[in-house]
Each structure stands twice: as C-alpha cells, then as structure tokens.
Amino acid sequence: MNKDNEESLFIKNVNKNFIENNTVYKTDFNIKINNDDEQESSKISENEMNDTDSKKSKGKSKDETNEDKNDSNNSSIKSKKINSHIPQLFINIYKYHNIKTTDLLSSDNITKSITLNSIAFTYYEQSQIFTPIINDFNRYSSENHLNITINLNLFTPANSTIDINDYGTMIDTLLKKRPPKYDLYFYDNAYSQKYGLYLLNLEKKLPEEHIKMYNASYVNQTCSYIGENEYKIVGLPIYADYTILYSNMVLLNKYKKRIPKTWEELYNTAKYIIEKEKELNNTDLIGYNGLLIDSELGTSSIIEFIYSYRDSVDSQYPDLISNNTINALEMLKKISSEISSETIMKSNILYRTESLNNENSIFITFYNSNFNSNYKKAINLGHKEGISGSTGVGYNLGISKYIDKENIRKAAIEAFKYITSKEVQRKLVMKGYIFSIINSLYEEEDLCKKVDCEFFRRIQLVGRTVINRYNYDYYTTNYRKYVYDFVFGNNSISDTLKKIENLTKIYSISIDTKDSAIGLIYLCFVSTLSFLMCISLIFLFKKNYNSYFSFLPNDFWILSIIGSIIILYIELLDFNQITIEKCCMKITLLSLGFTFSLVPVLYKLIINFPIENKISDWTENHKYIFLFIFLTLDLSTLLLHFMSSYIVYEKKIDEGKNFKICQINKDVGYVILNFSMVSKMVILITILVLIYIEWNMEETYYDLRFLIISIYSSFLTIILIIIVSNVIIENYVAFFSISALLYILLSVINYSCLYGIRVIWGLLKKDNNETLFIKNVNKNFLEKYIIYI
C-alpha cells in the first residue's frame, strides 16, 4: 500500500464527513513541510503512541499480552507506517483547514494527558503523607487510563525558607490568581473561612453521599465557608491529628492507682503520688505535663480542655461567658499551679518526648505516637466520665474555583473524589498513617483487626474554628495570650473572659444599658428637645405673635423646624448594627435637614430682592416647585450614595472595644460626597450674597442679623463634623457622643436663630405684642398708600 492510499484511508476513517463537506480539498495532499516539522511530528507520534500502548498493556493479563504480540507481528509493518503518518496528517489538515488538531483526535489512537498541579507544606518530609497520596493517585490514574497526572509542589524547611505562617500567606495569594497556578490545595483546616471564597463549592460537584460519609459536625467546623448570603463546603479532611493522655503505669501501679477518668481524678492522683515521692526524696517528679506551648498547639490544648467541660457528649462547644468555660479554666489554672508549673506547661515538643522517655512525669498530654511502653495511652479526660475533648489539627484538600478549562476542572474533581474516597482513607488508616474523619471505617471488621477501633471511636473531636472562624490568626494569638495571663498570672477570670469577648464582639450604641447608658441618655435628650420644638409651633397660630413670624409663611416655618428635628435624630442611625444603608441615610438626612432649614430662608431672600426681576416673581408664585427642586436634588444624591459610596469599616481596638463606622468609598464615594457638598455650598454662598445685598433693608433688619449667626454657626459645626469623622477615636462611646453632640448643636443653632429667638422675644414683650402688630400693619398700609398717591 503506497503512501497516498494510506493517507486517504486514514482520512476517510477519521474524518469522512469533513472531507466530503470540503470538496475544494478533495485532491491529494502533496504537502511539503520543512524537516524540523517532520522530526517534531515524529517525536510526538512516538511518545504518544508509547504512552498509550504502555497504559493499555498495564491492565491486561499475560495471555492477553501474548495475543497482542502475535497480532502485532502479523501486521507490524502496516501499523508502523500508519502510526508514523498520524501526527503529520493532523498538522496538514490543520494548516489547510484552519482547525484545531484536537478536534480530530481519535481516542483509539491518541489520548491527551491532563496535568494537575497541587501544593502542600510539611515540617517533616520523611513522615508526611502528601507524596504517598499523590503517588497513589497517579498509579490509580495510569491503571485505569484516566490520563490525569498530579504534580506535587511540596514545601519543606529543607527546600525553602518559609514556615507554616508564610505558607498560609502564600496560599492566600495564590488562590486569588486567575488563572490559578495550582488546581489542588492542601491547606490547614483552620483556614477554610479564610480561603473559602476562592475554593470550589464541593456540594455542587460531589455526590451527596461522598461528603456525608465524613463526620458532619467536624466538616461543618473545619471545611465550611460562611459568606454573607452563602454556605458551602470547600474542602474535605485528608487527616486529623489529635492529642491523648499518656499515663506512667510504673508509678500508678506502685501506688495502686488507676488511669484517671476525669480531670479532678487526675489532679488528686498526681497530687497524692507527688507527696508520696517527696517522702522518698524524689522532688523532680512532674504531676502533669500539658501542651500549653505558645503556638497553635497551645490554642488547641485550651480549646479541647474547655470542650471537655461541656454538659454532655452531644452538647455544643460551651459559650465563652458560661460556667462551663469558667470551671474549665479554673481547673486548668489549678493543675498548672499545683501539680505542674508554667515552665513545664510551656515547654517545647522536644522536652515532652524526653519526658516520655525518662519517665519523670506522671501524666503527659501529647500527640498519638509510639513512645515508652511504660506509658499507657488513653483518650483525653473531661469534667465527668464519658466526656472528652481532642482538637483535630490537620490538612484539608480543596479545589480552586478559578479553573476556567472544563476538562481540567473535571479532572481536578475526579482526582479529588479518589484522594478523599473511603478506599484511600482505609488504606492510610490500615498503614497507620492517619486518623480518619470517616467514622464508619472504625466499624469495619477487617480494619479493626489491624487498628484499635474502639480507641478511635471514643475520640471526641472538635475543630479549632469553634472559638472563631473569622480573622483566625489575630484571634488565636490574643485568645491564647489572655488565657495564659489568667492560668499563669494574676488576672481575674472575669477580666480574662471580657478581654477574649472583646476580640470579636462589635460594640454599638443602643438603649440597652448593659454596655453603656449613652444611647438611652441621647434618646431621652433629643426626644425632649424635639418635643419642645414641636410644642413651640403653637406660637405661629397666636395672633399677638404674628408680627414676630412675618419673615416666612407659616408652612415654611414648619418645614424649617422639621429640618432641625431631622438633624437632631441623625445619630439615631448609629444605634445597633451599622450598615451601608444607614451610612447612606445619614448623609441624606443631613442634606434633607439642611434643605428644610435653609431653603425657606433662600426663598424669602430671593423674593425680597430690592430690584424687581423675573426670578423673584417666579419664586414667589411657585414656592412649592422651588422647594421641590431642592428636594429632588437631595433624593438624587441619595440614589447616588447607594451606589457603593460607603463601606462599613470595623475598627479593631487592641485590648479595647471594637466598633464599626461608616467609611467613604475613596473612588465613587468622594465624587458623590463632593457633589453634594458643592451643591450645599452654592446655596450657602447665595444666601450670604443676598444677605449682603439686603443687609440694610428695614423690613428684615433683625431677621438678617439672626440669620447670619445661624449660617456661620452651621458652617463651623459642619466643619467640626467632618473633622471628627476623620479623626481616630478608639472609644466607641466617645466617638458617638462627640458626633451626637455636634449634630445636636447644629440643630439647636438653626432652630434658635431662625425660630426660637422669636418665641423668646415675643414672650418677653407679651403685653405689647398686639399693639406692635397693629402699628406694623398700619405703617405698612400708610407707606404703600403714600407711594400709591
């Protein structure tokens, strides 16, 4: 068979329809390409065919292999000729038809392998399980022709300068990249909340039963991400490490004591043996060597100790401010001070391994491993028998959600399903590599012949994030510090728990006086002021006071007072939880209060202009339309403010009380705020210009004097409000009080200078009010009459 016939036969078999639909290219392919292309194509063909052949042969028996060899010998020449031309034909078709070669691939001849990239970190390269897991999957993929290969980038102290904290920061950076550098991430199970935003939602990609085979409570604590409007599982546990209690059986047997079942029993047993050993001049004996290291291991020890003081096995983790937590920490302090010491409890890992070998401790809490046989293992204790607590420290596996290629995403999910499968977990458990979070494994008879299933079933795990899942690093460092200050220092339990509570609690103003009475005081004060302002409106409708309120129509006086009351209540929006909507409403209410207070004044000044003009005439005849124009401007500004002009910023106060404030968005927010401020400045400047023009007019002589005081005072107060909002004030009560005082001042100044002073003036001249009113009326009438004549 000549070359042209072989090519035609292959093309007909591979892409018959394509050739038929493109009659222009039905002639023979007499294509010349350079030698480099031929060599490259030949290499690709040889490598791909070898890979395919080797993968197929692995799954066959010896007999099948021999049969294949016989078949191969009968037509070896033909096969080699055809296979040698496959890549060349693809290149030719691509060049002439401008299509991708992958569109013509036949899975029977060429299969493209997918490579996934994964990343992990370990301190101990020789004992880590990431490499065995990845190698196991690659073998499985090869045997089952999945054509998926995982590359592992394993960071260790030996091959890099990063530590676990640097690794966490690096993962955070890498996860945000698009497209992702890595597809699969092995990460510390304390950081599902931190990384979850960038990881795939596994509940939408995995079968429900796959996730449900893991311990539901532990998965919820360590593998979930909780967003503002979403909850998702973003990882599954690869393994969990845990602490146990080692008991010195030599000393326990010597004094006929059993392994304790509760912390109280441990304390009593250790105290008794220490006293007895002192009588024998053994003064170096340690009653209890806990794991209160100044690191994550120390945090884990605190968490599991408090967890062991819950009411029942099925109870949730105790609340921070509860008797359970108080009793747990007081017992921890008692044990540390009376049968141990700060030095012993804070000693490093090496010291503990030495203690397990030299037998100088009665009880030791440490991670499960094989040490001195004179120490017998038991699960951690609790405040009563049957209740225990062990903090699960380990790694999860997650998938980047930014994988944009569908075939790579599917390959990552397929790899994930295998790595987290029950079969793989079973193998790792049977080899003694890990403790699995799949509880049902410890019910299997074959597995239980090799491991102590009863022991594993009794372990009561808890995740580290039960104390706090948000901003975990900041929280755990301070949490540990405050607990140690109590356990090893002189701080009271109430102060300690209050400091811990303050790490996450967001304080806000409210009428509840539990944290502060300022909210109730403010509400009572502004309610009283607003009531007095409303009551003062009755003077508008008394005849003998009419002369004092002739500057504005009655309805505009009412609007002016409403504006003052609106400003008075602005800080009410800072009550309880601060939201973006409240932030937008604050600036809008200030704008509305300004409009209601001063636009009526602008109306009066325009119509009172000494020279007759069309603007004055129109304004006088359309006062409500005039007012509506400014209200429309305020409402438009409100809509603009809701377009992400504000964010809610949480002010973290070290050893203080955190609170939230409104913070302007530096991009959109400043533009909108400046627009609003410029519009109000135009109004103020216009009022000031008109006051200057009309300054000596007898009709409004005193009105303008009071008005100028109001304008300048308001201008000064607004500047102070802007300054305060940008000054760092680290006390939420002080921040609220200063802001509230400035708004109250602005409101009272506007009310007093525009309206209140007239009420006082009228009250002081009560007897002459009606006479004065008649004189003014007569005077105006006579002036107009004389002018008319």
Number of C-alpha atoms within 10 A of each C-alpha: 7 7 11 11 11 14 17 15 13 16 19 13 10 14 14 13 11 13 15 12 10 10 9 8 13 11 7 10 14 8 9 8 11 7 9 9 12 16 12 13 20 17 14 16 20 15 12 17 17 12 17 20 13 13 18 15 14 14 14 13 9 11 9 11 15 12 10 13 12 11 11 13 10 10 10 12 10 12 12 10 14 14 17 17 18 20 22 21 18 19 19 17 19 16 12 11 12 10 13 13 15 12 10 15 17 11 9 7 13 18 17 13 14 14 15 19 16 22 20 20 23 18 13 11 15 8 10 14 16 21 17 11 17 18 15 14 20 19 12 16 19 18 17 14 16 17 18 21 22 20 16 18 14 17 19 18 14 11 8 9 10 16 14 15 10 11 20 18 11 12 18 15 11 17 23 17 13 12 15 16 17 21 25 24 23 22 23 19 27 25 24 27 23 16 22 25 18 19 25 21 21 22 15 10 12 14 11 11 8 15 20 11 15 20 16 14 13 20 22 17 21 30 27 24 23 17 11 5 5 7 14 20 22 27 31 27 25 25 23 18 16 23 26 19 23 27 25 22 21 14 20 18 11 9 13 9 14 13 19 22 19 18 23 16 17 22 21 15 21 27 20 15 20 22 14 13 15 12 10 9 9 12 11 11 18 21 26 26 29 24 25 24 21 16 14 16 17 20 23 25 24 22 24 27 25 25 30 29 27 24 15 12 14 9 10 13 20 20 15 15 13 10 13 19 23 19 15 22 21 14 19 21 20 15 25 23 14 13 21 21 19 18 13 18 23 18 17 15 14 8 13 20 14 13 18 22 15 10 20 17 24 27 28 26 22 21 15 16 9 8 14 16 11 15 22 15 21 19 22 26 25 24 23 17 11 14 23 27 27 26 25 24 21 20 25 23 24 29 25 28 21 19 20 12 9 9 11 16 19 13 20 25 20 16 23 20 18 17 19 22 16 18 12 17 24 19 13 19 19 17 11 11 14 18 21 22 22 20 16 13 21 21 12 12 10 11 16 14 10 12 15 11 17 11 12 14 13 15 19 22 22 25 25 27 22 18 19 17 21 16 12 16 15 10 17 23 15 16 21 22 17 21 22 22 14 20 23 17 12 8 14 12 19 12 12 19 19 18 20 22 15 18 21 17 13 17 18 21 26 20 17 12 12 7 13 16 14 18 24 14 13 22 15 12 14 17 15 12 16 20 12 11 20 14 10 14 17 10 17 21 11 9 11 19 24 18 19 20 19 14 19 15 12 15 10 22 22 18 18 25 26 20 24 28 25 21 26 27 21 21 22 18 16 21 14 15 15 19 18 18 16 20 22 23 17 20 18 21 19 20 26 22 24 23 23 24 27 24 22 23 20 20 19 21 23 22 20 18 17 13 7 10 11 9 12 19 14 14 17 16 12 12 15 11 12 16 18 12 10 19 17 11 15 22 14 13 19 21 11 18 27 16 12 15 21 22 18 17 15 14 17 16 14 12 13 14 22 20 23 18 21 20 17 20 17 11 10 15 20 15 15 19 18 11 13 21 13 12 15 17 13 11 18 18 12 15 23 20 13 19 23 12 13 19 16 12 14 9 13 17 13 12 19 23 13 17 19 17 15 21 19 13 16 20 14 12 19 16 10 15 17 11 11 15 15 9 9 10 14 16 16 21 19 12 17 21 16 16 18 22 15 19 24 23 17 23 26 23 20 26 21 18 19 25 22 18 14 19 17 12 13 20 13 11 12 12 11 12 19 16 11 17 17 13 12 13 12 12 12 12 11 12 11 11 10 8 7 7 6
